[in-house]
């Protein structure tokens, strides 16, 4: 499959550098809010990355002053006034949630790189990825309860599994916003860096993650995400299956030879 070629005015851009793919949300004038066009393009880009065997890490970032302001409230508000919320929001979320599903299941590491504000579905996107690195001055805003709605965009998928139900209820119902430092303390952010160092630190972390063999990434991600809902015997069987698969790869044989030669 040929890599998509991004145009400067596309709502989401794709850049590939070796084993690292970077998706940039590219609606800076709208603070990278999510409308149908960006949702459709995100789904298409993720589908390509999922099938590209040479890509091991996908980085998500935002252009301009914010990571993402969440759902495009101008579009959604107009639909509410016109009585067309069900088809309009349904179509938007069909594509956006498909994108989230691909991110979670793909045998690659997804890494969000957050600066400025991440609100609503933008906050959800920051935490539905496998890992999140954030600028120290980044701010997260749940936003949902304030406008009388419940979370979407993978918000409950990423946050609840990380912080538990009580902290999640606090975040969604009792927090106007919270800092990157709080998110780090709660386990939602893996690494905090000064804002001026975010791009370089993201690249360094992505390169570190890309050093993991594909079988290790795929097996680990699958096992971790199914562990909370899988019976012990079934989980142990899955561990056995995944590790034997990985041990049958050339990368494993090379790594073991390197390790054993050092220990002699």
Sine and cosine of phi, psi and omega as CSV:
sin_phi,cos_phi,sin_psi,cos_psi,sin_omega,cos_omega
0.00,0.00,0.77,-0.64,-0.01,-1.00
-0.97,0.25,0.69,-0.73,-0.01,-1.00
-0.90,0.44,0.69,-0.73,0.07,-1.00
-0.87,0.49,0.61,-0.79,0.03,-1.00
-0.98,-0.20,0.89,-0.45,-0.05,-1.00
-0.99,0.14,0.63,-0.78,0.12,-0.99
-0.97,-0.22,0.49,-0.87,-0.10,-0.99
-0.83,0.56,-0.50,0.87,-0.04,-1.00
-0.99,-0.14,0.17,0.99,0.08,-1.00
-0.90,0.43,0.56,-0.83,-0.01,-1.00
-0.94,0.35,-0.32,0.95,0.11,-0.99
-0.60,-0.80,0.70,-0.72,-0.09,-1.00
-0.93,-0.38,0.54,-0.84,0.05,-1.00
-0.87,-0.49,0.77,-0.64,0.10,-0.99
-0.78,-0.63,0.74,-0.68,-0.01,-1.00
-0.87,-0.49,0.79,-0.61,0.02,-1.00
-0.74,-0.68,1.00,-0.09,-0.06,-1.00
0.89,0.45,-0.80,-0.60,-0.03,-1.00
-0.99,0.11,0.09,1.00,-0.07,-1.00
-0.91,-0.40,0.83,-0.56,0.11,-0.99
-0.96,-0.28,0.68,-0.73,0.03,-1.00
-0.87,-0.49,0.83,-0.56,0.11,-0.99
-0.97,-0.23,0.83,-0.56,0.01,-1.00
-0.93,-0.37,0.87,-0.49,0.12,-0.99
-0.92,0.40,0.81,-0.58,-0.24,-0.97
-0.80,-0.60,0.79,0.61,0.16,-0.99
-0.82,-0.57,0.87,0.50,-0.13,-0.99
-0.87,0.50,-0.55,0.83,-0.01,-1.00
-0.91,0.42,-0.43,0.90,0.03,-1.00
-0.96,-0.29,0.36,0.93,-0.02,-1.00
0.80,0.60,0.58,0.82,0.05,-1.00
0.84,0.54,0.57,0.82,0.08,-1.00
-0.92,0.38,0.44,-0.90,-0.14,-0.99
-1.00,-0.06,0.91,-0.42,0.15,-0.99
-0.90,-0.44,-0.09,-1.00,-0.08,-1.00
-0.89,0.46,-0.66,0.75,-0.05,-1.00
-0.88,0.47,-0.71,0.70,-0.01,-1.00
-0.94,0.33,-0.59,0.81,0.03,-1.00
-0.89,0.46,-0.70,0.71,0.02,-1.00
-0.89,0.45,-0.67,0.74,-0.03,-1.00
-0.94,0.34,-0.61,0.79,0.05,-1.00
-0.87,0.49,-0.67,0.74,0.04,-1.00
-0.87,0.49,-0.70,0.72,-0.01,-1.00
-0.90,0.43,-0.70,0.72,-0.01,-1.00
-0.91,0.41,-0.67,0.74,0.01,-1.00
-0.90,0.43,-0.62,0.78,0.02,-1.00
-0.88,0.47,-0.64,0.77,0.04,-1.00
-0.91,0.42,-0.74,0.67,-0.04,-1.00
-0.88,0.48,-0.65,0.76,0.00,-1.00
-0.84,0.54,-0.61,0.79,-0.05,-1.00
-1.00,-0.01,-0.02,1.00,-0.04,-1.00
-1.00,-0.03,0.96,-0.29,-0.12,-0.99
-0.91,0.42,-0.41,0.91,-0.07,-1.00
-1.00,0.07,-0.11,0.99,0.02,-1.00
-1.00,-0.08,0.76,-0.65,-0.02,-1.00
-0.90,-0.43,-0.38,0.93,-0.04,-1.00
-0.69,-0.72,0.67,-0.74,0.13,-0.99
-0.85,-0.52,0.81,-0.58,0.00,-1.00
-0.98,-0.21,0.70,-0.71,0.08,-1.00
-0.93,-0.37,0.80,-0.60,0.00,-1.00
-0.64,-0.77,0.18,-0.98,0.02,-1.00
-0.86,-0.50,0.62,-0.79,0.05,-1.00
-1.00,0.08,0.57,-0.82,0.06,-1.00
1.00,0.02,-0.54,-0.84,-0.17,-0.99
-1.00,0.04,-0.17,0.98,-0.07,-1.00
-0.69,-0.72,0.43,-0.90,0.15,-0.99
-0.94,0.35,-0.86,0.50,0.10,-1.00
-0.19,-0.98,0.71,-0.70,0.03,-1.00
-1.00,0.10,0.04,1.00,0.02,-1.00
1.00,-0.05,-0.44,-0.90,-0.02,-1.00
-0.89,0.46,0.57,-0.82,0.00,-1.00
-0.96,0.29,0.99,-0.16,-0.10,-0.99
-0.94,0.34,-0.37,0.93,0.08,-1.00
-0.91,0.41,-0.72,0.69,0.04,-1.00
-0.91,0.41,-0.72,0.70,-0.05,-1.00
-0.93,0.36,-0.65,0.76,0.02,-1.00
-0.89,0.45,-0.65,0.76,0.04,-1.00
-0.90,0.44,-0.63,0.78,0.03,-1.00
-0.91,0.41,-0.62,0.78,0.03,-1.00
-0.89,0.46,-0.69,0.73,0.02,-1.00
-0.90,0.44,-0.58,0.82,-0.05,-1.00
-1.00,0.06,-0.09,1.00,-0.02,-1.00
0.96,0.28,0.43,0.90,-0.03,-1.00
-0.89,-0.45,0.43,0.90,-0.02,-1.00
-0.84,0.54,-0.71,0.70,-0.09,-1.00
-0.85,0.53,-0.79,0.61,0.02,-1.00
-0.95,0.32,-0.61,0.80,-0.07,-1.00
-0.94,0.34,-0.80,0.61,-0.02,-1.00
-0.95,0.33,-0.57,0.82,0.05,-1.00
-0.86,0.51,-0.69,0.72,0.01,-1.00
-0.92,0.38,-0.66,0.75,0.03,-1.00
-0.87,0.50,-0.76,0.65,-0.06,-1.00
-0.95,0.31,-0.44,0.90,0.07,-1.00
-0.84,0.55,-0.71,0.70,-0.03,-1.00
-0.98,0.19,-0.65,0.76,-0.04,-1.00
-0.93,0.38,-0.67,0.75,0.02,-1.00
-0.94,0.34,-0.52,0.86,0.11,-0.99
-0.88,0.47,-0.66,0.75,0.07,-1.00
-0.86,0.51,-0.71,0.70,0.01,-1.00
-0.89,0.47,-0.68,0.73,0.02,-1.00
-0.85,0.52,-0.68,0.73,0.01,-1.00
-0.89,0.45,-0.70,0.71,0.02,-1.00
-0.83,0.56,-0.68,0.73,-0.08,-1.00
-0.96,0.29,-0.56,0.83,-0.09,-1.00
-1.00,-0.06,-0.36,0.93,-0.10,-0.99
-0.88,0.47,0.62,-0.79,-0.02,-1.00
-0.98,0.17,0.72,0.70,0.04,-1.00
-0.72,-0.70,0.34,-0.94,0.08,-1.00
-1.00,0.05,0.77,-0.63,0.11,-0.99
-0.97,-0.24,0.71,-0.71,-0.09,-1.00
-0.74,-0.68,0.89,-0.46,0.09,-1.00
-1.00,0.01,0.65,-0.76,0.01,-1.00
-0.88,-0.48,0.96,-0.27,-0.25,-0.97
-0.95,-0.32,0.80,-0.60,0.14,-0.99
-0.77,-0.64,0.28,-0.96,0.05,-1.00
0.88,0.48,-0.77,-0.63,-0.08,-1.00
-0.95,-0.32,0.63,-0.78,0.17,-0.98
-0.79,-0.62,0.93,-0.36,-0.13,-0.99
-0.82,-0.58,0.51,-0.86,0.07,-1.00
0.81,0.59,-0.81,-0.59,0.02,-1.00
-0.89,0.45,-0.39,0.92,0.09,-1.00
-0.93,0.37,-0.62,0.78,0.12,-0.99
-0.90,0.43,-0.69,0.73,0.03,-1.00
-0.85,0.53,-0.67,0.74,0.00,-1.00
-0.90,0.43,-0.63,0.77,0.00,-1.00
-0.86,0.51,-0.56,0.83,-0.13,-0.99
-0.96,-0.28,-0.08,1.00,0.05,-1.00
-1.00,0.07,-0.28,0.96,0.10,-0.99
-0.93,0.36,0.25,-0.97,-0.04,-1.00
-0.91,0.42,-0.61,0.79,0.00,-1.00
-0.63,-0.78,0.41,-0.91,0.03,-1.00
-0.72,-0.69,0.75,-0.66,0.17,-0.99
-0.91,-0.42,0.66,-0.75,-0.11,-0.99
-0.66,-0.75,0.49,-0.87,0.16,-0.99
-0.93,0.37,0.55,-0.84,-0.06,-1.00
-0.87,0.49,-0.46,0.89,-0.01,-1.00
-0.99,-0.14,0.19,0.98,0.05,-1.00
-0.91,0.41,0.49,-0.87,-0.03,-1.00
-0.76,-0.65,0.65,-0.76,-0.01,-1.00
-0.91,-0.42,0.76,-0.65,-0.08,-1.00
-0.79,-0.62,0.93,-0.36,-0.01,-1.00
-0.86,0.52,-0.76,0.66,0.15,-0.99
0.95,0.32,-0.45,0.89,-0.16,-0.99
-0.87,0.49,-0.82,0.57,-0.09,-1.00
-0.87,0.49,-0.55,0.84,-0.03,-1.00
-0.88,0.48,-0.52,0.86,0.01,-1.00
-0.97,-0.26,0.23,0.97,0.15,-0.99
0.98,0.20,0.50,0.87,0.02,-1.00
-0.75,-0.66,0.20,-0.98,0.07,-1.00
-0.99,-0.13,0.25,-0.97,-0.10,-1.00
-0.92,0.39,0.45,-0.89,0.09,-1.00
-0.57,-0.82,-0.23,-0.97,0.09,-1.00
0.89,0.46,0.47,0.88,0.00,-1.00
0.99,0.16,0.12,0.99,-0.05,-1.00
-0.85,0.52,-0.72,0.69,-0.01,-1.00
-0.96,0.27,-0.46,0.89,0.01,-1.00
-0.90,0.44,-0.77,0.64,-0.06,-1.00
-0.98,0.20,-0.63,0.78,-0.14,-0.99
-0.99,0.15,-0.74,0.67,-0.07,-1.00
-0.87,0.48,-0.69,0.73,-0.02,-1.00
-0.92,0.40,-0.33,0.94,-0.01,-1.00
-1.00,-0.05,-0.73,0.69,-0.15,-0.99
-0.96,-0.26,-0.19,0.98,-0.06,-1.00
1.00,0.00,0.22,-0.98,-0.15,-0.99
-0.94,0.34,-0.63,0.78,-0.07,-1.00
-0.94,0.34,-0.70,0.71,0.05,-1.00
-0.90,0.43,-0.60,0.80,0.02,-1.00
-0.90,0.45,-0.66,0.75,0.05,-1.00
-0.89,0.45,-0.62,0.78,0.06,-1.00
-0.88,0.48,-0.73,0.69,-0.03,-1.00
-0.88,0.48,-0.75,0.66,-0.12,-0.99
-0.98,0.21,-0.49,0.87,-0.12,-0.99
-0.93,-0.38,-0.37,0.93,-0.13,-0.99
-0.86,-0.51,-0.09,1.00,-0.04,-1.00
-0.95,-0.31,0.84,-0.54,0.15,-0.99
-0.94,0.35,-0.66,0.75,0.11,-0.99
-0.27,-0.96,0.20,-0.98,0.07,-1.00
-0.55,-0.83,0.37,-0.93,-0.14,-0.99
-1.00,0.05,0.23,-0.97,0.09,-1.00
-0.89,0.45,-0.56,0.83,0.04,-1.00
-0.90,0.44,-0.68,0.73,0.07,-1.00
-0.89,0.46,-0.68,0.73,0.01,-1.00
-0.87,0.49,-0.59,0.81,0.05,-1.00
-0.92,0.40,-0.69,0.72,0.01,-1.00
-0.90,0.44,-0.53,0.85,-0.01,-1.00
-0.99,0.10,-0.06,1.00,0.02,-1.00
1.00,0.03,0.11,0.99,-0.02,-1.00
-0.99,0.14,-0.49,0.87,0.01,-1.00
-0.93,-0.38,0.78,-0.63,-0.05,-1.00
-0.99,0.16,-0.53,0.85,-0.10,-1.00
-0.50,-0.87,0.70,-0.72,0.07,-1.00
-0.94,-0.35,0.68,-0.73,0.03,-1.00
-0.63,-0.78,0.39,-0.92,0.12,-0.99
-0.85,0.53,0.56,-0.83,-0.08,-1.00
-0.81,0.58,-0.64,0.77,-0.04,-1.00
-0.92,0.38,-0.30,0.95,-0.04,-1.00
-0.97,-0.24,0.04,1.00,-0.14,-0.99
-0.87,0.49,-0.75,0.66,-0.06,-1.00
-0.88,0.47,-0.72,0.70,-0.01,-1.00
-0.91,0.40,-0.66,0.75,0.00,-1.00
-0.93,0.38,-0.60,0.80,0.06,-1.00
-0.88,0.47,-0.70,0.71,0.01,-1.00
-0.88,0.47,-0.69,0.72,0.01,-1.00
-0.88,0.48,-0.70,0.71,0.01,-1.00
-0.92,0.40,-0.67,0.74,0.02,-1.00
-0.88,0.48,-0.65,0.76,0.03,-1.00
-0.91,0.42,-0.62,0.78,0.05,-1.00
-0.89,0.45,-0.71,0.70,-0.01,-1.00
-0.90,0.43,-0.59,0.81,-0.04,-1.00
-0.94,0.35,-0.24,0.97,0.04,-1.00
-0.96,0.28,-0.31,0.95,0.03,-1.00
-0.94,0.35,0.72,-0.69,0.06,-1.00
-0.88,0.48,0.49,-0.87,-0.06,-1.00
-0.84,0.54,-0.66,0.75,-0.03,-1.00
-0.90,0.44,-0.58,0.81,0.03,-1.00
-0.93,0.37,-0.68,0.73,0.03,-1.00
-0.89,0.46,-0.78,0.62,-0.07,-1.00
-0.89,0.46,-0.73,0.69,-0.03,-1.00
-0.92,0.40,-0.69,0.73,-0.01,-1.00
-0.90,0.44,-0.73,0.68,-0.03,-1.00
-0.88,0.48,-0.71,0.70,0.00,-1.00
-0.88,0.48,-0.73,0.69,-0.04,-1.00
-0.91,0.42,-0.68,0.73,-0.04,-1.00
-0.90,0.44,-0.70,0.71,-0.07,-1.00
-0.96,0.29,-0.39,0.92,0.00,-1.00
-1.00,-0.08,-0.18,0.98,-0.15,-0.99
-0.87,0.50,-0.63,0.77,-0.11,-0.99
-0.93,0.38,-0.40,0.92,-0.09,-1.00
-0.88,-0.48,0.16,0.99,-0.07,-1.00
-0.95,-0.31,0.74,-0.68,0.08,-1.00
-0.84,0.54,0.50,-0.87,-0.12,-0.99
-0.82,0.57,-0.76,0.65,-0.03,-1.00
-0.87,0.50,-0.68,0.73,0.01,-1.00
-0.91,0.41,-0.62,0.79,0.02,-1.00
-0.92,0.39,-0.66,0.75,0.03,-1.00
-0.90,0.43,-0.64,0.77,0.06,-1.00
-0.88,0.47,-0.64,0.77,0.02,-1.00
-0.91,0.41,-0.64,0.77,0.06,-1.00
-0.87,0.50,-0.71,0.71,0.02,-1.00
-0.86,0.50,-0.73,0.69,-0.02,-1.00
-0.88,0.48,-0.73,0.68,-0.07,-1.00
-0.92,0.38,-0.66,0.75,-0.07,-1.00
-0.95,0.31,-0.58,0.81,0.05,-1.00
-0.92,0.39,-0.63,0.77,0.08,-1.00
-0.85,0.52,-0.71,0.70,-0.02,-1.00
-0.92,0.40,-0.58,0.82,-0.02,-1.00
-0.95,0.32,-0.23,0.97,0.03,-1.00
-1.00,-0.04,0.17,0.99,0.00,-1.00
-0.99,-0.14,0.42,-0.91,0.04,-1.00
-0.90,0.44,-0.55,0.83,-0.01,-1.00
-0.89,0.46,-0.63,0.78,0.02,-1.00
-0.92,0.40,-0.71,0.71,-0.02,-1.00
-0.88,0.48,-0.64,0.77,0.03,-1.00
-0.91,0.41,-0.69,0.73,-0.02,-1.00
-0.90,0.43,-0.65,0.76,-0.01,-1.00
-0.92,0.39,-0.68,0.74,0.04,-1.00
-0.87,0.50,-0.66,0.75,0.01,-1.00
-0.91,0.42,-0.67,0.74,-0.03,-1.00
-0.93,0.37,-0.73,0.68,-0.06,-1.00
-0.93,0.36,-0.51,0.86,0.03,-1.00
-0.93,0.36,-0.52,0.86,0.03,-1.00
-0.95,0.30,-0.52,0.86,-0.10,-0.99
-0.99,0.13,-0.14,0.99,-0.01,-1.00
-0.99,0.15,0.00,0.00,0.00,0.00
